[in-house]
Amino acid sequence: MSLPKQIQQQAQHLREAIEQHNRAYYVLDTPTIPDAEYDRLFQQLQALEAEYPALVTPASPTQRVGGKMLDSLKPVRHAVPMLSIESKTYSTETDTPEIVPFNFDAGIRKQLSLKEDDAPIEYIAELKFDGLAINLRYEHGLLVQAATRGDGETGEDVSQNIRTIHQIPLKLKANAPDVLEVRGEVYMRRDDFEQLNAELRDYGELTYMNPRNTVGGVVRLLDPSIAAKRPLSFFAYGLGETRGWAIPSTHSEVLKALQDMGLPICDERAVVSGPKGLSEFYRRIQEIRDKIPFDIDGVVYKVNDLNFQKQLGMRNRDPRWAVAHKLKGEEQLTTVNDIDVEVGRTGVLTPMARLKPVLVGGTVVSNATLHNESQVHLKDVRVGDTVIVRRAGDVIPEVIAVVKERRPSGTIEFVMPATCPVCGSCVVKVEKKSHLKSKETTKTQAASRCIGGLKCPAQRKQAIIHFAGRRAMNIDGLGEKLVDQLIDAELVMTPADLYRLQPVQLVDLERMGKLSTENLLVAIRKSKSPTLARFVFALGIPEVGEGTAKDLANFMGSLRKLQKALPEVLEYIPNVGKEAAAAIHKFFFDSHNQSVIIDLENLGISCGEEKLVDERVANKPNMASLIISLNILGVGKGGAEKLAAHFDSLSKLISASESELLSVPINKKAAAEILRYFSDNEKRNYVRKIEEQLREFGMHWDDRKIDSNLGHTLPFDGLSFVLTGTISLSREEAKNRIESAGGKVTGSVSAKTNYVVAGENPGSKLQDAKKLGIKVIDEKELLSMIANAG
């Protein structure tokens, strides 16, 4: 039946009044009416909606109290990945905060090709909240979904719990975009945390350890009625997907626009000019940190201009235009009982101070890092010393100084062992340079590294765990404790040994038995046919995360090419920079790694048939880009293009005389440097080797004059898919098959979607597809498309 107009108006008036009071109380911290009056208004609205159920809308304040109990949290695919921000700690050599802002600004200016006399970059400095990252999705102004960050691509649906946070508007103010995803942080104020624990103690219940862990637990509660009783807060700080909105030109204007829509934005932020403004913001926040009513562990610097942000782009998992600068942590005095070393997954030896336990920032600390041998000697830390220990942004505690006047007699200086304490292999020192341009100095430190590689149990365990991981070879049942047993029993020395395991070797291990053994061996056999991307990721190559592994596989097409590829060739792959290219080449060049890969192949590990290099990469190389990659002094982009236009082959350039070079024309200094470069036989031969490899891979520019059909185009290249409902394939397997064919899987239907794959019990995405006229297919049609394309 239709609702009386008077009733609709009364409900609307109550909703607006309650939301205004909510904003005054929860966002502005300036209550406008007594609690009793607020409760009276709320109860009136509840009674009205109970009498007229048709009045109830998702945006009603009464819907914040929590819905029904959930069986589990459903996965949510982010339309735009939720990236993390690279973190930098304060300097361990100095207490001044200028180093991180200066290096960040210098990197930004270099990437934007700015000169010294160009104007300073405008930045926005914000707080780094110590809570849980959340994505809020608004459609036509209504909150329709809230999800955790998860792994950045897929999070968990926590909508019911997030709706209980009064600071988060269920409906945005007027002129809201068609789609607006807001990124922000759920946190808990310290006073709310203390009051919550006091109430729990009064009821004889267990208390929470700290605000951050409390937030993570509450947001993921399956019972939203309990979440509604926990005092959570929220700050917005960025955007995800947007549609139907002319996004402002700067990040600061975006925050102001979000605030105008009713979203809470932290006032403790500043638009500043250059690195000096950033360091001043850092100093001020450090000074007032204890007065801020919630926990933070640093500040965040972002390039304010959104066009610059777009130009700077992303690394594998984080944006180049932002960095998090950790604040100095709390400090306490304690005693060093011993100094030993720990061996990390990459073989780096880290001196660790074993301390007399001390409470630092609410946590008992008994171990602290000394970073490296240089730092131990610089600080002159010895066993028996009284030291100052600091927790820096909730990372591993560190010893920052020795109280020399309390030093006992007979102390002995620390000496880094010459052999690995875990495997006995030799320890080598690798120099690392850090350039502190603000002081025009260069400092060199030596990292001590065990050369045992996969032979070293300390490295081997982590390497095997990573190799077997769900996103790598996906060997279900091969957990950390079992890996420890296999390595300690010397049953597994390299990843290849996993495929030699026999039932008799496993059945008597702790927590195994016949059934677990059978299941594990089945999982190991199933892992023998991984995608190339999974296999590359599983190898644990430095600088290669899951995203880079996918790019390497999709664009190069075969393991053989990756093993052979020179750094200059790898750099043509999107998102692979110089450091990553060098690390990948070194990994495959290492003889031990080569033997492990050969062993795996001999045991039947197959990544599928070899494919041609993707034409998007095959079309990238040209003579000018190769000349630029050689880093010849004085030869920039313009000079390289002139040289490429003048000489029609690298051979002619390599053998060119000075007069020939000057006829290009280029300046004498550049010509002299080119002659000097190619006079080196090793460099000359290496350039020829690069050119030969480009030709072999079908990436050489000359080939295009003969054959325009270079490389291959993946069958689903440029196509976007959305999955909805239940299909026989797991979501991950379906996603992998689509991505292997060049397609993209997104979490929501839009005008850019090409296909919606619908299974049983499809959700609202199917209706969205029909409204937009998107083609809907079932699983059988999808598999047929993949098979026919292959």
C-alpha positions in Angstrom: 0.0 0.0 0.0 1.1 3.6 -0.5 2.4 5.5 2.5 0.7 8.7 3.7 2.7 11.7 2.6 2.7 13.0 6.2 4.3 9.8 7.5 7.0 9.9 4.8 7.8 13.5 5.7 7.9 12.7 9.4 10.4 9.8 8.8 12.5 11.9 6.5 12.6 14.7 9.2 13.7 12.3 11.9 16.4 10.7 9.7 17.9 14.1 8.8 17.8 15.3 12.4 19.5 12.1 13.7 22.2 12.2 11.0 22.9 15.8 11.8 23.3 15.0 15.5 25.5 11.9 14.5 27.8 14.2 12.5 28.0 16.7 15.3 28.8 14.0 17.9 30.9 11.5 16.0 32.7 13.7 13.4 32.8 17.2 14.8 33.1 16.1 18.5 30.6 18.9 19.4 27.3 17.3 20.6 24.3 19.5 20.1 21.6 17.7 22.2 21.7 15.6 25.4 21.9 11.8 24.9 18.4 11.4 26.2 17.0 13.6 23.5 19.0 11.8 20.8 17.6 8.4 22.1 14.0 9.8 22.0 14.4 10.8 18.3 16.0 7.4 17.5 13.2 5.5 19.2 10.6 7.5 17.4 12.1 6.6 14.0 12.4 2.9 15.1 8.7 2.9 16.1 7.6 4.5 12.8 9.6 2.1 10.7 8.2 -0.8 12.7 4.7 0.4 11.9 5.4 1.1 8.3 8.1 -1.4 7.1 8.1 0.2 3.6 9.9 3.2 5.2 13.0 1.2 5.9 15.9 2.1 3.6 19.6 1.1 3.6 20.4 4.7 4.4 18.2 4.9 7.5 20.2 5.5 10.8 18.3 2.5 12.3 20.2 0.2 9.9 23.5 0.9 11.7 22.7 -1.5 14.6 23.8 -4.6 12.8 22.2 -7.2 10.5 22.0 -10.9 10.8 24.8 -13.2 11.8 27.1 -14.1 8.9 28.4 -17.6 8.1 31.6 -16.2 6.7 33.1 -13.1 5.0 32.7 -13.2 1.3 35.6 -12.2 -1.0 35.4 -8.9 -2.9 37.4 -8.2 -6.0 38.5 -4.6 -5.9 37.7 -2.7 -9.1 40.9 -0.7 -8.6 43.6 -2.4 -6.6 44.2 -1.2 -3.1 47.9 -0.4 -3.1 50.1 -0.2 -0.1 52.6 2.7 0.3 56.3 2.1 0.6 57.5 2.8 4.1 60.8 4.5 5.0 62.0 4.7 8.6 63.9 7.6 10.1 67.6 7.4 9.6 69.6 5.2 11.9 72.7 7.4 11.5 71.1 10.7 12.4 68.1 12.0 14.4 67.3 14.6 11.7 64.1 13.9 9.8 65.2 15.6 6.5 66.7 12.5 4.8 63.5 10.7 3.8 61.7 13.8 2.5 64.8 14.9 0.6 65.4 11.5 -1.0 61.7 11.2 -1.9 61.6 14.7 -3.4 64.8 14.0 -5.3 63.4 10.8 -6.8 60.1 12.5 -7.8 61.9 15.4 -9.5 64.2 13.0 -11.3 61.2 10.9 -12.6 59.4 14.0 -13.7 62.6 15.3 -15.4 62.6 18.5 -13.5 65.7 20.8 -13.4 67.2 22.4 -10.3 65.8 25.8 -11.2 62.2 24.4 -11.8 59.6 25.2 -9.1 59.4 23.0 -6.0 56.9 20.2 -6.0 53.7 20.7 -4.1 53.0 17.9 -1.7 50.3 17.0 0.8 51.4 15.6 4.1 49.0 13.4 6.1 49.1 11.1 9.1 49.7 7.4 8.8 46.9 5.9 10.8 47.5 2.7 12.7 44.3 0.8 11.9 42.7 -1.2 9.1 42.4 0.0 5.5 38.9 -0.1 4.1 37.2 0.5 0.7 33.8 2.1 0.8 31.7 1.8 -2.3 28.9 4.3 -2.9 26.5 4.1 -5.8 24.3 7.1 -6.5 25.2 8.3 -3.0 24.3 5.2 -1.1 26.8 3.0 0.7 26.4 -0.4 -1.0 29.6 -2.2 0.1 32.6 -2.1 2.4 35.7 -4.3 1.9 39.1 -4.8 3.6 42.3 -4.4 1.6 43.1 -8.1 1.7 46.0 -8.8 -0.7 45.3 -5.5 -2.6 43.3 -7.2 -5.3 40.8 -9.2 -3.3 39.5 -8.3 0.1 36.6 -9.4 2.4 33.1 -8.0 2.5 32.6 -6.3 5.9 29.7 -4.1 4.9 27.5 -5.0 7.9 30.2 -4.2 10.5 31.3 -1.0 8.7 27.7 0.3 8.6 27.8 0.4 12.5 30.4 3.1 12.4 28.5 6.3 12.9 31.2 8.5 11.3 30.7 6.8 8.0 27.6 8.2 6.1 25.2 5.7 4.8 24.1 8.3 2.2 26.3 11.0 0.8 25.2 14.6 0.5 23.7 16.0 -2.7 25.6 15.8 -6.1 27.2 12.5 -5.3 28.9 10.7 -8.2 27.3 7.6 -9.9 30.0 5.5 -8.4 32.5 6.6 -5.7 34.9 4.3 -4.0 36.5 5.9 -0.9 39.7 4.5 0.6 40.3 5.1 4.3 41.3 3.7 7.7 39.1 2.3 10.5 40.8 3.1 13.8 40.0 3.3 17.5 40.7 6.3 19.7 42.9 5.6 22.7 40.2 6.9 25.1 37.6 4.7 23.5 40.0 1.7 23.7 40.7 2.3 27.4 37.0 2.7 28.2 36.1 -0.5 26.2 38.7 -2.5 28.2 37.5 -1.1 31.4 33.9 -2.2 30.6 35.1 -5.6 29.6 37.0 -6.0 32.9 33.9 -5.0 34.8 32.0 -7.8 33.1 34.9 -10.2 33.7 35.6 -10.6 30.0 39.0 -10.7 28.2 40.4 -7.4 27.3 42.0 -6.4 24.0 45.8 -6.0 23.6 46.0 -2.7 21.6 43.7 -0.5 19.4 45.1 -1.7 16.1 44.5 -5.5 16.8 41.1 -4.6 18.2 40.0 -2.9 15.0 41.1 -5.8 12.9 39.2 -8.2 15.0 36.0 -6.2 15.3 35.8 -5.4 11.6 36.0 -9.1 10.8 33.4 -10.2 13.4 30.7 -12.4 11.9 28.2 -11.0 14.4 27.6 -7.3 13.5 25.5 -6.8 16.6 28.8 -7.1 18.6 30.6 -4.9 16.2 28.0 -2.2 16.8 29.0 -2.1 20.4 32.6 -1.4 19.7 33.7 2.2 19.4 35.3 2.3 15.9 36.1 5.5 14.0 37.0 6.3 10.4 39.0 8.7 8.3 38.9 8.9 4.5 42.2 9.5 2.6 41.8 8.5 -1.0 39.9 7.2 -4.0 39.2 3.9 -5.7 36.9 3.5 -8.7 34.9 6.6 -9.7 32.2 7.1 -12.3 30.2 10.2 -13.2 32.5 12.6 -11.3 34.9 15.3 -12.6 37.7 14.5 -10.2 39.5 17.6 -8.9 43.0 18.3 -10.1 44.8 17.9 -6.7 44.7 15.4 -3.9 43.9 18.1 -1.3 40.9 19.2 -3.4 39.8 15.5 -3.5 39.9 15.4 0.3 37.9 18.6 0.5 35.3 17.3 -1.9 34.9 14.1 0.1 34.5 16.2 3.3 31.8 18.2 1.6 30.0 15.0 0.8 29.9 14.2 4.5 33.0 11.9 4.9 35.3 12.4 7.8 38.8 13.7 6.9 41.6 14.1 9.4 42.3 17.8 10.0 45.9 17.1 10.8 47.2 17.5 7.2 49.1 20.2 5.3 49.8 21.2 1.7 53.5 22.1 1.6 56.2 23.0 -0.9 59.3 20.9 -1.4 61.2 18.6 1.1 61.6 21.4 3.7 57.8 21.6 4.1 57.6 17.8 4.5 60.3 17.7 7.2 58.7 20.6 9.1 55.4 18.7 9.1 57.2 15.5 10.3 58.9 17.5 13.1 55.6 19.0 14.2 53.8 15.7 14.3 56.6 14.1 16.2 56.3 16.8 18.8 52.5 16.5 19.2 52.3 12.7 18.7 51.2 12.0 22.3 48.5 14.7 22.1 46.9 13.1 19.0 43.9 11.0 20.4 44.6 8.0 18.3 47.6 5.9 17.4 49.8 6.7 14.4 53.0 5.2 13.3 54.2 7.8 10.8 53.2 10.4 8.2 52.5 10.0 4.5 53.9 12.3 1.8 51.9 12.4 -1.5 52.5 14.5 -4.7 49.5 16.8 -4.6 49.0 17.2 -8.4 46.9 14.3 -9.7 48.4 14.7 -13.2 51.8 14.3 -11.8 50.6 11.2 -9.9 49.4 9.7 -13.1 52.7 10.5 -14.8 54.7 8.9 -12.0 52.6 5.8 -12.0 53.0 2.6 -9.9 55.6 0.1 -9.0 54.5 -3.5 -8.6 52.4 -3.0 -5.4 52.8 0.6 -4.4 52.6 4.1 -6.0 55.7 6.0 -6.9 54.1 9.3 -5.9 53.7 8.5 -2.2 55.9 7.4 0.7 55.2 6.7 4.3 57.8 8.2 6.8 57.9 6.3 10.1 58.0 8.3 13.3 60.5 7.7 16.0 59.2 5.2 18.5 59.1 5.1 22.2 62.4 4.5 24.1 63.5 2.7 27.3 66.7 1.7 29.0 67.7 -2.0 29.4 70.8 -4.3 29.4 72.4 -6.3 26.6 72.6 -9.9 27.8 74.2 -11.2 24.5 74.7 -10.4 20.8 74.2 -13.1 18.2 73.2 -13.1 14.5 70.1 -14.2 12.6 70.2 -15.4 9.0 67.4 -14.1 6.9 65.7 -15.7 3.9 68.1 -14.0 1.5 71.1 -15.0 3.5 71.8 -11.6 5.1 73.3 -11.8 8.6 71.7 -9.4 11.1 73.3 -8.9 14.5 70.6 -9.1 17.2 70.8 -7.9 20.8 69.3 -10.2 23.4 68.0 -7.9 26.1 66.9 -8.0 29.6 63.1 -7.8 29.0 61.7 -4.3 29.2 58.3 -2.7 28.5 58.4 -0.4 25.5 55.2 1.3 24.3 53.0 -1.4 25.8 55.0 -4.3 24.5 57.6 -6.4 26.3 60.8 -6.3 24.3 63.6 -8.9 24.7 65.2 -8.7 21.3 66.4 -5.8 19.2 68.0 -5.4 15.9 71.5 -3.9 15.5 71.0 -3.8 11.7 74.5 -4.7 10.5 78.2 -4.9 11.6 78.8 -1.3 10.7 76.1 -0.1 13.0 77.3 -2.3 15.9 80.7 -0.7 15.7 79.4 2.8 15.1 77.2 2.6 18.2 79.9 0.5 20.0 77.3 -1.9 21.4 78.8 -4.7 23.7 77.4 -7.4 25.9 76.7 -6.0 29.3 76.1 -2.5 28.1 73.1 -0.4 29.2 71.4 0.7 26.0 68.5 2.8 24.8 65.9 0.7 23.0 63.3 2.1 20.7 60.2 0.7 19.0 60.1 2.5 15.6 56.6 2.4 14.2 55.8 -1.0 15.5 58.6 -2.6 13.5 61.4 -4.7 15.1 62.7 -2.8 18.1 66.3 -1.5 17.7 69.2 -0.4 19.9 69.8 3.3 19.2 72.5 4.2 21.6 74.8 3.0 24.5 74.9 4.7 27.9 78.7 4.7 28.0 78.9 5.9 31.6 77.2 2.7 32.8 79.6 0.4 30.9 81.0 -2.4 33.1 84.7 -3.5 32.8 85.8 -6.4 30.6 83.4 -5.9 27.7 84.3 -7.4 24.3 83.7 -5.8 20.9 81.3 -7.7 18.6 82.9 -9.5 15.6 80.7 -10.7 12.7 81.4 -14.5 12.3 83.4 -15.5 9.2 81.1 -18.5 8.6 77.3 -18.8 8.7 76.1 -19.8 12.1 73.4 -22.0 10.5 75.1 -23.9 7.7 78.8 -23.1 8.1 79.2 -21.6 4.6 81.5 -18.6 4.1 80.2 -15.1 4.8 80.9 -12.4 2.3 80.4 -8.7 2.6 78.4 -6.8 0.0 78.8 -3.0 -0.1 75.7 -0.9 -0.2 75.9 2.9 -0.8 73.4 5.5 0.5 73.8 9.0 -0.9 72.8 11.7 1.5 72.8 14.5 -1.0 71.7 17.1 1.6 75.2 16.8 3.1 77.0 16.0 -0.2 78.4 12.8 1.3 78.3 9.2 0.3 78.4 6.5 3.0 79.2 2.9 2.4 78.0 0.0 4.5 78.7 -3.7 4.2 76.0 -6.3 4.4 77.3 -9.7 5.5 75.7 -12.5 3.5 75.9 -16.3 3.6 76.7 -17.7 0.2 75.0 -21.1 1.1 71.9 -20.2 -0.9 69.3 -23.0 -0.9 71.9 -25.2 0.9 71.5 -23.0 4.0 68.6 -24.2 6.2 67.9 -20.7 7.3 67.2 -19.6 3.7 66.0 -23.0 2.5 63.0 -23.2 4.9 61.6 -19.8 3.8 62.4 -20.6 0.1 60.5 -23.9 0.3 57.5 -22.3 2.2 57.4 -19.6 -0.5 57.7 -22.1 -3.3 54.8 -24.2 -2.0 52.6 -21.2 -1.2 49.0 -20.8 -2.3 49.8 -18.1 -4.9 52.9 -20.0 -6.0 52.9 -23.8 -6.7 49.9 -24.1 -4.4 50.9 -27.3 -2.6 48.1 -27.7 -0.1 49.1 -29.2 3.2 52.8 -28.2 3.0 52.8 -25.8 6.0 55.7 -24.3 7.9 55.9 -27.0 10.6 56.0 -29.8 8.0 58.7 -28.0 6.0 60.7 -27.7 9.2 60.5 -31.4 9.7 61.4 -32.3 6.1 64.4 -30.0 6.2 65.6 -31.1 9.6 65.3 -34.7 8.5 67.3 -33.8 5.4 64.5 -35.1 3.2 64.2 -31.8 1.3 67.2 -29.7 0.3 65.8 -27.9 -2.7 62.3 -27.4 -4.1 63.0 -30.3 -6.5 63.2 -32.7 -3.5 59.5 -32.2 -2.8 58.8 -34.2 -5.9 60.9 -37.1 -4.8 59.1 -37.6 -1.5 57.7 -41.1 -0.9 54.9 -42.3 1.5 57.3 -44.1 3.7 59.3 -40.9 4.4 56.2 -39.0 5.4 53.8 -41.3 7.2 55.6 -41.3 10.5 56.3 -37.6 10.7 54.5 -35.6 13.4 50.8 -34.9 12.6 51.0 -36.8 9.3 49.6 -40.4 9.2 48.4 -42.2 6.1 45.6 -39.9 5.1 47.6 -36.7 5.4 50.5 -38.3 3.5 48.2 -39.3 0.7 46.6 -35.9 0.5 50.0 -34.2 0.5 51.4 -36.4 -2.3 48.3 -35.7 -4.4 48.8 -32.0 -3.9 52.4 -32.3 -4.9 51.5 -34.2 -8.1 48.8 -31.6 -8.9 51.4 -28.8 -8.7 53.5 -30.3 -11.5 51.7 -28.2 -14.2 51.7 -24.7 -12.9 51.2 -21.6 -15.1 54.5 -19.9 -16.0 53.6 -17.0 -13.8 53.1 -19.2 -10.8 56.4 -21.0 -11.4 58.3 -17.8 -11.8 56.8 -16.4 -8.6 57.5 -19.6 -6.8 61.2 -19.4 -7.5 61.5 -16.5 -5.1 63.5 -14.2 -7.4 64.5 -11.0 -5.7 62.4 -8.0 -6.8 59.8 -10.3 -8.4 56.4 -10.3 -6.8 53.2 -11.9 -8.0 52.4 -9.0 -10.4 55.9 -8.9 -11.9 55.9 -12.7 -12.3 52.6 -12.4 -14.3 54.1 -9.7 -16.5 57.3 -11.8 -17.2 55.2 -14.8 -18.1 52.6 -13.0 -20.2 55.0 -10.9 -22.2 58.0 -13.2 -22.6 56.0 -16.4 -23.2 58.5 -19.0 -22.0 60.9 -19.9 -19.2 63.7 -20.5 -21.7 63.6 -16.8 -22.8 63.4 -15.6 -19.2 66.5 -17.7 -18.3 68.4 -16.3 -21.2 67.2 -12.7 -21.2 69.7 -10.0 -20.6 68.7 -7.1 -18.3 68.4 -4.6 -21.2 65.9 -7.0 -22.9 63.9 -7.5 -19.7 63.5 -3.8 -19.2 61.2 -3.7 -22.2 58.6 -5.6 -20.1 56.1 -3.2 -18.4 56.7 -2.6 -14.7 60.2 -4.1 -14.9 62.8 -1.5 -14.0 66.6 -1.6 -14.0 66.9 -3.1 -10.5 64.3 -5.8 -11.1 65.9 -6.7 -14.5 69.3 -7.0 -13.0 68.0 -9.2 -10.1 66.1 -11.5 -12.5 69.2 -11.9 -14.8 71.5 -12.6 -11.8 69.1 -15.2 -10.4 68.9 -17.2 -13.7 72.6 -16.8 -14.3 73.5 -18.4 -10.9 74.7 -22.0 -11.5 72.9 -23.4 -8.4 69.6 -21.9 -9.4 70.1 -23.2 -12.9 70.7 -26.7 -11.5 67.5 -26.5 -9.4 65.4 -25.5 -12.3 66.9 -28.3 -14.5 66.2 -30.8 -11.7 62.6 -29.6 -11.5 62.1 -29.9 -15.2 63.6 -33.4 -15.2 61.1 -34.3 -12.5 58.2 -33.4 -14.8 57.5 -29.8 -13.9 56.0 -28.2 -17.0 54.8 -24.6 -17.5 53.1 -25.3 -20.8 54.1 -24.8 -24.4 56.6 -22.0 -25.3 54.9 -18.9 -26.8 56.3 -16.1 -28.9 57.1 -12.8 -27.2 54.0 -10.8 -26.9 53.8 -8.3 -29.8 53.2 -5.4 -27.3 56.8 -6.1 -26.1 58.1 -7.1 -29.5 57.1 -3.7 -30.9 58.9 -1.7 -28.1 62.6 -2.0 -29.0 64.1 0.4 -31.4 67.7 1.5 -32.0 67.3 4.7 -30.1 65.9 2.9 -27.0 68.8 0.4 -27.0 71.4 3.3 -27.3 69.7 5.0 -24.3 69.9 1.8 -22.2 73.7 1.7 -22.7 74.0 4.8 -20.5 76.8 6.3 -22.5 77.9 9.6 -20.9 76.5 12.6 -22.7 74.1 10.6 -24.8 70.5 11.4 -23.9 67.2 10.7 -25.6 67.7 13.4 -28.3 71.2 12.3 -29.1 70.1 8.6 -29.3 67.3 9.4 -31.7 69.7 11.4 -33.9 72.2 8.5 -33.9 69.5 6.0 -34.7 68.2 8.1 -37.6 71.7 8.6 -39.0 73.1 5.0 -38.7 70.9 2.3 -40.1 72.5 -0.4 -37.9 74.3 -0.9 -34.6 77.3 -2.3 -36.5 77.8 1.0 -38.3 77.5 2.9 -35.0 79.9 0.6 -33.3 82.6 1.1 -36.0 81.9 4.8 -36.6 84.8 7.3 -36.6 84.7 10.6 -34.8 84.0 12.6 -38.0 81.1 10.3 -38.8 79.7 10.8 -35.3 80.0 14.5 -35.5 78.2 14.6 -38.8 75.0 13.4 -37.0 75.4 16.1 -35.4 76.2 15.6 -31.7 78.6 17.5 -29.5 82.3 16.5 -29.3 82.1 15.3 -25.7 79.3 12.8 -26.6 81.2 11.7 -29.7 84.3 11.1 -27.6 82.3 9.1 -25.0 80.8 6.9 -27.8 84.2 6.2 -29.2 85.5 5.4 -25.7 82.6 3.1 -25.0 82.9 1.0 -28.1 86.7 0.8 -27.9 86.1 -1.6 -25.0 85.9 -5.1 -26.5 83.8 -6.4 -23.7 81.2 -3.6 -24.0 81.2 -3.9 -27.8 80.6 -7.6 -27.7 77.9 -7.2 -25.0 76.0 -4.8 -27.2 76.1 -7.2 -30.1 74.9 -9.9 -27.7 71.9 -7.7 -26.8 71.1 -7.2 -30.5 71.4 -10.9 -31.2 69.0 -11.7 -28.4 66.5 -9.2 -29.5 66.5 -10.7 -33.0 66.2 -14.3 -31.5 63.2 -13.2 -29.5 61.5 -11.5 -32.4 62.0 -8.1 -30.9 64.4 -6.5 -33.3 63.2 -3.4 -35.3 64.8 -4.4 -38.6 62.7 -7.6 -38.7 59.6 -5.5 -39.1 60.6 -4.5 -42.6 60.4 -8.2 -43.6 57.6 -9.6 -41.4 55.0 -7.4 -39.7 53.4 -10.4 -37.9 55.8 -10.3 -35.0 55.1 -12.0 -31.7 51.7 -13.0 -30.6 48.5 -11.4 -29.4 46.8 -13.3 -26.6 43.2 -14.3 -27.6 41.5 -12.3 -24.8 43.8 -9.3 -25.1 41.8 -6.2 -24.1 38.7 -8.1 -23.0 37.3 -7.6 -19.5 35.4 -10.4 -17.6 33.2 -10.4 -14.5 32.4 -13.6 -12.6 29.2 -14.1 -10.7 27.5 -17.1 -9.1 28.9 -20.6 -8.5 30.8 -22.4 -11.3 32.7 -25.7 -11.1 36.1 -23.9 -11.4 37.3 -22.1 -8.3 37.3 -18.3 -8.7 41.1 -18.3 -8.7 41.4 -21.0 -11.4 38.8 -19.2 -13.6 40.7 -16.0 -13.1 44.0 -17.6 -13.9 42.7 -19.2 -17.1 41.2 -15.9 -18.3 44.4 -13.9 -17.5 46.6 -16.6 -19.2 44.6 -15.9 -22.3 45.3 -12.2 -21.9 42.0 -11.1 -20.4 41.2 -9.1 -17.2 38.9 -10.1 -14.4 37.3 -7.3 -12.5 35.0 -7.2 -9.5 32.1 -5.1 -10.8 30.1 -4.7 -14.0 30.7 -1.5 -16.0 30.3 -0.2 -19.5 33.9 -1.4 -20.1 33.0 -5.1 -19.3 32.9 -7.4 -22.3 31.6 -10.6 -20.8 29.8 -11.6 -17.6 30.3 -15.3 -16.7 27.2 -16.4 -14.8 27.0 -19.5 -12.7 24.4 -20.8 -10.3 22.7 -18.3 -8.0 24.2 -15.2 -9.7 24.1 -12.0 -7.8 23.2 -8.4 -8.7 26.0 -8.4 -11.2 23.8 -10.4 -13.6 21.1 -7.7 -13.5 23.7 -5.0 -14.0 25.0 -6.8 -17.1 21.4 -7.0 -18.5 20.8 -3.3 -17.9 24.0 -2.3 -19.6 23.6 -4.8 -22.5 26.7 -6.8 -21.6 26.9 -10.3 -23.1 26.3 -13.0 -20.5 27.9 -16.4 -20.9 28.0 -19.6 -18.8 31.1 -21.6 -17.8 30.8 -24.0 -20.7 30.9 -21.1 -23.2 33.9 -19.6 -21.4 35.8 -22.8 -21.5 34.9 -23.2 -25.2 36.2 -19.7 -26.0 39.5 -20.5 -24.2 39.8 -23.8 -26.0 39.0 -22.4 -29.5 41.4 -19.5 -28.9 44.2 -21.8 -27.9 
